[in-house]
Amino acid sequence: MRPRPSALADVTGLLIRAQSGEARLVLEEVDVLLAEAQDQHAHDRAQWLRFVRFASFHDLRLLDDASDVAGEMIRLAEPFDDRIWEAFGHALRGMALLLRGKFEPAYDELARSVVLLEELDTPGYAIGHAINAAVLALVRLDLYELATAWLERLYQVAHALSDAMLQTLYAYNSGWAHLNWASELDLIGEIDQAKEHYRLTLEAFRTAPSGHNAIDGSYWPREVIVQACLARAMLGEGTTLIPELRAHIGAVASTERHEATLVGYLAMARAYANDGQTDQALEHAEMACAIGDSLPRLQVMAGRAYWEYASLLRQRDGSTPTGEAFAQLTWRLVRDRWDERRARVQSFEDRLGAERVRDEQRRRAAAYLTDPLTGLGNRRLIEIRLPELLVESAATGRPLAVMFVDLDGLKKVNDELSHLVGDDLIKELAQEIRSVLSGDDVIARFGGDEFVIVLPDRTSGQAYHVAEKLRRKVENRTWRCLPEGRVVRMSAGLAQSWSGATRTQMLAAADEALLRAKRLGKNRVEIRAHPLPDDP
């Protein structure tokens, strides 16, 4: 196995700690690391750290916070056209929505993630984890066929990178997918197929690499042991499994991961039943059912627990009115759940088809409105969005400001260091501008080294503070593309909207303020008074 890049070493440890009882402590550490990454414009590292925050909130069951973090990942990926992190964010947000019982929006998030992942074929650590997140969501939706197809992609990525973490995730989650699928088939009477998937569960778990201290010390191996015990019990093993289950189920239950605990009690019930100890089997089946009752929807493991309990009641008491009523109710739940699953498979396929069409439309629109050098909007974007925002400002009475930003001395950089270096400088400036703006602001490269920013809900005074913050950051930044010690400065011009202002007038007013900043010595921000007497 190859070691992970140094930039990911601490992230891996934080992820495992976040999901092993240390989530609150990890959140405190990550907040500091994330601030550092943002200051250093380390986009990928910042996204990894947001993933750790998601995992921490997820473990703490703070699902609204987890969903917000996933949304932030998406929002900060889109300006870079970073489809890896965008896909990752959609998969995570879909998972958070599922856990909150919001299935319809979760379908849409997951469909978006899958379509984005379909376009990515270069192995990478972020792609591997994004695929894994999508797989977990697909299994939770009982979309086993699609989940196993994506598990094969995860296998390819993990082995191309020779990465222990991704190979472990493949093994564990492949086993979990087959265990769920086997239980599903078991419930509808497809016994031979179910047994095959139980065997595949055990084969998958056996492929997990060992010797990864961080993983071996987490709760994950304990969950896998419990899940493997269920597969073994369903294949006929008896009470020889009980000591192994008892050794691990307490630790699993303490994590409050209820599905894993349910699996453990179901495994004990089946193991006792295999050796004819019906009373003990019923006791543990009832414990599994109680956990199933607390889950937000009828999941396959809960259905399997109900079925186990109904079978054991009949076995112990014979055909009684109570037992037959419970068995009949369980069968109806199982049948309805299977019909629902088939409908869900078709519905998701339909959503994927619609999302592929929308994605192609987005690509064409983005190409029309995107600057190819910086990935920001282009002049056409401002020409479309600024009039819309001016109308909204006039209707609501909220302010709006427009800012022109221009580098001081780009021509000198081009002449002395080459136009390629000048292009790199413009790209770095675009990153710096993004860092001071909110998600509602509109930014575009207008031409050359000139950028236009539209700031809704900002007065010229508020926009001035944004511009000054940007000016100071540019002046103090260490530029990767320039010789050490080389200083870059910028000028900016601002204008605030007024009653009846048009797009052309707003751009002209901000441009006039920029020209005044240049005339007054550069490296400054000027506000254009408005409306001037000659304004119509």
DAUR-V410756 format. One record per backbone hydrogen bond with DSSP energy under -0.5 kcal/mol. NH is the residue of the N-H (numbers start at 1). CO is the residue of the C=O. Records with the same first field share a line. If there is no record, write none. Layout:
BEGIN
NH->CO / CO
END
This chain:
BEGIN
2->162
8->5
9->5 / 6
10->6
12->8
13->9
14->10
15->11
16->12
17->13
18->14
19->15
20->17
22->17
26->22
27->23
28->24
29->25
30->26
31->27
32->28
33->29
34->30
35->31
36->32
37->33
38->34
39->35
40->36
41->38
42->37
43->41
46->42
47->43
48->44
49->45
50->46
51->47
52->48
53->49
54->50
55->51
56->52
57->53
58->54
59->55
60->56
61->58
62->57
63->61
66->62
67->63
68->64
69->65
70->66
71->67
72->68
73->69
74->70
75->71
76->72
77->73 / 74
78->74
79->75
80->77
81->78
82->77
83->81
86->82
87->83
88->84
89->85
90->86
91->87
92->88
93->89
94->90
95->91
96->92
97->93
98->94
99->95
100->96
101->98
102->97
103->101
106->102
107->103
108->104
109->105
110->106
111->107
112->108
113->109
114->110
115->111
116->112
117->113
118->114
119->115 / 116
120->117
121->119
123->121
128->124
129->125
130->126
131->127
132->128
133->129
134->130
135->131
136->132
137->133
138->134
139->135
140->136
141->137
142->139
143->138
144->142
147->143
148->144
149->145
150->146
151->147
152->148
153->149
154->150
155->151
156->152
157->153
158->154
159->155
160->156
161->157
162->158
163->158
164->162
167->163
168->164
169->165
170->166
171->167
172->168
173->169
174->170
175->171
176->172
177->173
178->174
179->175
180->176
181->177
182->178
183->179
184->180
185->181
186->182
187->183
188->184
189->186
190->185
191->189
194->190
195->191
196->192
197->193
198->194
199->195
200->196
201->197
202->198
203->199
204->200
205->201
206->202
207->203 / 204
208->205
213->211
216->212
217->213
218->215
221->215
223->219
224->220
225->221
226->222
227->223
228->224
229->225
230->226
231->227
232->228
233->229
234->230
235->231
236->233
237->232
241->238
242->239
243->239
245->241
246->242
247->243
248->244 / 245
249->245
250->246
252->248
253->249
254->250
255->251 / 252
256->253
257->252
258->256
260->257
261->257
262->258
263->259
264->260
265->261
266->262
267->263
268->264
269->265
270->266
271->267
272->268
273->269
274->270
275->271 / 272
276->273
277->272
278->276
281->277
282->278
283->279
284->280
285->281
286->282
287->283
288->284
289->285
290->286
291->287
292->288
293->289
294->290 / 291
295->291 / 292
299->297
303->299
304->300
305->301
306->302
307->303
308->304
309->305
310->306
311->307
312->308
313->309
314->310
315->311
316->312
317->313
318->314
320->318
324->320
325->321
326->322
327->323
328->324
329->325
330->326
331->327
332->328
333->329
334->330
335->331
336->332
337->333
338->334
339->335
340->336
341->337
342->338
343->339
344->340
345->341
346->342
347->343
348->344
349->345
350->346
351->347
352->348
353->349
354->350
355->351
356->352
357->353
358->354
359->355
360->356
361->357
362->358
363->359
364->360
365->361
366->362
367->363
368->364
369->365
370->366
371->376
372->370
375->371
377->443
378->369
381->378
382->378
383->379
384->380
385->381
386->382
388->384
389->385
390->386
391->387
392->388
393->389
394->390
395->391
396->392
397->393
401->455
402->495
403->453
404->493
405->451
406->491
407->449
408->489
409->407
410->407
413->409
414->410
415->411
416->412
417->413
418->413 / 414
422->418
423->419
424->420
425->421
426->422
427->423
428->424
429->425
430->426
431->427
432->428
433->429
434->430
435->431
436->432 / 433
437->433 / 434
441->438
442->454
444->452
445->377
446->444 / 450
447->450
450->447
451->405
452->444
453->403
454->442
455->401 / 453
456->454
457->399
458->455
463->459
464->460
465->461
466->462
467->463
468->464
469->465
470->466
471->467
472->468
473->469
474->470
475->471
476->472
477->473 / 474
479->477
480->478
482->479
486->483
489->408
491->406
492->524
493->404
494->526
495->402
497->400
501->498
506->502
507->503
508->504
509->505
510->506
511->507
512->508
513->509
514->510
515->511
516->512
517->513
518->514
519->515
520->516
521->518
522->517
526->492
528->494
529->527
535->532
END
